[in-house]
């Protein structure tokens, strides 16, 4: 079951709002965030830190690393997953 939500992010002095969804699986959860039409998956790694899994960027504009870090910081502040 998926749950939709919005993620407010401050990035380069701008207030941005991204659409997200919580995807639940038998074994856990993943956060899926729409960044400029590309789905970025955020999940916990083996050490318990949040990591982002990005779509293949070979044919798409690259999503800025600092933007991903800003999104992850919002989730860290909320202490999700």
Phi, psi and omega in degrees: 000136180254145176236128182271148177202169177246145181241110176277127183229134172263121183218123181053041177078003181250145174269116180248152179230119181250148175271137180222169175211147176263115179260121180258141179231170178303323186263355180164205185227155172220146175258128180246125184238131177274111178246104180053043178084004180244132180277120175254128180259130180243129182211169177278140175269184184296335180270359177094359178274153176282140176226158179249137174250115186263152175293161177302123185261011183296329181243004182242158172298142182285135175280130184297134181301320181295328177293316178299317179298323178294320178294314180298323179299321177300314179295322177297319178296326179278348183054056180272163180064000000 
